[in-house]
Amino acid sequence: MDERALEEKLRKLEALYARPGTEGEKVAAGDAIQRIKARLDEFRKKEIDVEYRFSLHDPWSRMLFLALCRRYGLKPYRRHGQRRTTLLLRVPASFVTETLWPEFEDLNRTLQEYLRETTERIIREVVHRDTSEEEEVLSSPGLPEQDENRE
C-alpha cells in the first residue's frame, strides 16, 4: 500500500464512523470530523462524561489515539506519577463504545499494517531480502544458551 492509498483508506474509515443520516444531514454537518463532533455533542446531551483509562504501550498507537481525541476536541491527560502509557479521558460512554474506540482500532490496524509493510520492504531492499521468521529448533540439553542482550 502506498501513502496515497493509506490516506484514502483512513479518510474512508473516518467517514464510516461519521455515520451521516440523510443527504441533508451530510450537507448540513459538513465533513466527517464535524459530523463526529456533532455526534459527541448529542451524546453529551444525553449522558454525563465518564473518566476512561486507556493503556497504550505502542508509541505509534498512543500518538494516533492522542491525535484522534484532539481532533474531536477531547483533552486526554494523565495524573502526576502515572506512566506515559496511561491516558485518561472524560467522555460519554456511548461515544467511546460506538465511535471513538472502534474508529481508533480500525485506524490503528490500518496504520500498523502500513508500518509493517513499509518496514519489511525497506529491510528487504537495504539489509537482506529474506525477512522470514527465524527457524525454531529444539533445545540441546547441556549447552548453555547465550543472550546477546546481557548487560
Secondary structure, DSSP 8 states (H G I E B T S, - for coil): --HHHHHHHHHHHHHHHH---SHHHHHHH-SHHHHHHHHHHHHHHHS--EEEEEE--SHHHHHHHHHHHHHTT---B--TT--TTEEEEEE-HHHIIIIIHHHHHHHHHHHHHHHHHHHHHHHHHHT-S-----------TTS----TT--
